[in-house]
Amino acid sequence: MVYKNMKLSLGLLASVCVVVLSGCFASSGPTLGILSIPIPVSPYYQKMQEDKFEIEERYSRVPILGPLTAGGPTQALDEPSDHEVMAALERARPVGGGVPFLHEVQRNNVTIVKKRICDYIDPPRVVPLIGPVQLHHAHYKCTIYFTERKIVGWPIPHTLIDEDAVEVIYIDHNHFHMVGNVDLRHSTHY
């Protein structure tokens, strides 16, 4: 019995030494104590946050471009990228989250057709913190053709293949154009 207690206390002492000497605790200066030990995060939640940040940074902001010039192009030149279309499709019809060998969904042979359905520019107005600007709207209809494969593993293993799957996604691209020498008496203030 004494031998077991001695073995247990030596094991506890060794584990305390490993934790203290592992570099998680500062040897000098202020410390957070037990809160300084890192907590592992699941890769699923990490990827979810990274994807959310990527979409927010790339596609959720409205840029402010230079003024439109006389005789210059007034058509929107930035059609949605394939990545933006696939991210919108994933939000509308998610594939992720299946359980391997029980239920999986795959998209293969993806073809994306993009068509601009309207493109117009609002009259100049003053927007707080920006100044006098025009809002340029561009709306796109993106049709995605793909082969959807569903693999079901329980109770009876089978595979369902939809060769002619189609999804339509509408994407809006809005951006501001700066306006110089605006007659503020005739513009609308919001």
NORPEPE-V631092 format. One record per residue. N is the residue number from 1. RES is the residue in three letters. OMEGA is omega in radians with two decimals (999 if undefined). NEAR is the number of other C-alpha atoms within 8 Angstrom. Layout:
[[N/RES/OMEGA/NEAR] [N/RES/OMEGA/NEAR]]
This chain:
[[1/MET/3.13/4] [2/VAL/-3.14/5] [3/TYR/3.12/6] [4/LYS/3.12/7] [5/ASN/3.13/8] [6/MET/3.14/8] [7/LYS/3.12/8] [8/LEU/-3.13/8] [9/SER/3.08/8] [10/LEU/3.09/8] [11/GLY/3.08/8] [12/LEU/3.12/8] [13/LEU/3.13/8] [14/ALA/-3.14/8] [15/SER/3.09/8] [16/VAL/3.12/8] [17/CYS/3.14/8] [18/VAL/-3.14/8] [19/VAL/-3.09/9] [20/VAL/-3.09/9] [21/LEU/-3.08/8] [22/SER/-3.13/7] [23/GLY/3.12/7] [24/CYS/3.12/10] [25/PHE/3.12/12] [26/ALA/-3.13/8] [27/SER/3.10/4] [28/SER/3.12/4] [29/GLY/-3.12/5] [30/PRO/-3.11/5] [31/THR/3.10/7] [32/LEU/3.14/7] [33/GLY/-3.09/6] [34/ILE/-3.14/5] [35/LEU/-3.14/6] [36/SER/3.10/9] [37/ILE/-3.11/7] [38/PRO/3.14/6] [39/ILE/3.14/4] [40/PRO/3.13/4] [41/VAL/3.13/6] [42/SER/3.09/6] [43/PRO/3.13/6] [44/TYR/-3.12/6] [45/TYR/3.11/8] [46/GLN/3.13/9] [47/LYS/3.13/8] [48/MET/3.12/8] [49/GLN/3.11/8] [50/GLU/3.11/8] [51/ASP/3.12/8] [52/LYS/3.13/8] [53/PHE/-3.13/8] [54/GLU/3.12/8] [55/ILE/3.13/10] [56/GLU/-3.08/9] [57/GLU/-3.05/8] [58/ARG/-2.92/7] [59/TYR/-3.04/7] [60/SER/-3.13/7] [61/ARG/3.11/7] [62/VAL/-3.12/7] [63/PRO/3.07/6] [64/ILE/-3.09/8] [65/LEU/3.12/8] [66/GLY/-3.10/7] [67/PRO/3.05/8] [68/LEU/-3.12/10] [69/THR/3.12/6] [70/ALA/-3.14/4] [71/GLY/3.13/4] [72/GLY/-3.13/6] [73/PRO/3.06/6] [74/THR/3.09/5] [75/GLN/3.06/5] [76/ALA/-3.08/9] [77/LEU/-3.02/4] [78/ASP/3.07/5] [79/GLU/-3.09/9] [80/PRO/3.09/10] [81/SER/3.10/6] [82/ASP/3.13/7] [83/HIS/3.13/6] [84/GLU/3.14/9] [85/VAL/-3.13/12] [86/MET/3.08/8] [87/ALA/3.09/9] [88/ALA/3.09/9] [89/LEU/3.13/11] [90/GLU/3.09/9] [91/ARG/-3.10/7] [92/ALA/-3.06/6] [93/ARG/-3.00/6] [94/PRO/3.07/7] [95/VAL/-3.08/9] [96/GLY/3.09/5] [97/GLY/3.09/4] [98/GLY/3.11/9] [99/VAL/-3.11/7] [100/PRO/3.14/6] [101/PHE/3.07/8] [102/LEU/3.11/10] [103/HIS/3.11/12] [104/GLU/3.07/12] [105/VAL/3.14/11] [106/GLN/3.02/8] [107/ARG/3.14/9] [108/ASN/3.09/8] [109/ASN/-3.07/7] [110/VAL/3.03/9] [111/THR/-3.11/7] [112/ILE/3.08/9] [113/VAL/-3.10/7] [114/LYS/3.14/10] [115/LYS/3.09/7] [116/ARG/-3.10/10] [117/ILE/3.01/8] [118/CYS/-3.08/8] [119/ASP/-3.11/11] [120/TYR/-3.09/7] [121/ILE/3.10/8] [122/ASP/3.06/8] [123/PRO/-3.12/7] [124/PRO/3.06/12] [125/ARG/3.14/11] [126/VAL/3.11/12] [127/VAL/-3.14/10] [128/PRO/-3.14/6] [129/LEU/3.11/4] [130/ILE/-3.09/7] [131/GLY/-3.13/8] [132/PRO/-3.09/12] [133/VAL/2.98/13] [134/GLN/3.11/13] [135/LEU/-3.12/12] [136/HIS/-3.13/13] [137/HIS/3.00/14] [138/ALA/-3.11/13] [139/HIS/-3.10/12] [140/TYR/3.01/15] [141/LYS/-3.12/12] [142/CYS/3.11/13] [143/THR/-3.09/11] [144/ILE/3.07/12] [145/TYR/-3.13/12] [146/PHE/3.03/13] [147/THR/-3.14/13] [148/GLU/-3.11/12] [149/ARG/3.11/12] [150/LYS/3.13/11] [151/ILE/3.14/13] [152/VAL/-3.07/12] [153/GLY/-3.10/10] [154/TRP/0.04/7] [155/PRO/3.10/4] [156/ILE/-3.12/6] [157/PRO/3.09/8] [158/HIS/3.13/7] [159/THR/3.10/8] [160/LEU/-3.12/7] [161/ILE/3.07/8] [162/ASP/-3.07/8] [163/GLU/-3.01/7] [164/ASP/3.12/7] [165/ALA/-3.12/9] [166/VAL/3.06/8] [167/GLU/3.12/8] [168/VAL/-3.13/8] [169/ILE/3.05/11] [170/TYR/-3.11/8] [171/ILE/3.10/10] [172/ASP/3.02/8] [173/HIS/3.11/11] [174/ASN/3.02/9] [175/HIS/-3.14/11] [176/PHE/2.95/12] [177/HIS/3.08/13] [178/MET/3.14/13] [179/VAL/3.10/12] [180/GLY/3.10/6] [181/ASN/3.14/4] [182/VAL/3.06/8] [183/ASP/-3.01/6] [184/LEU/3.14/6] [185/ARG/-3.06/4] [186/HIS/-3.13/5] [187/SER/-3.13/11] [188/THR/3.12/8] [189/HIS/3.10/6] [190/TYR/999/6]]
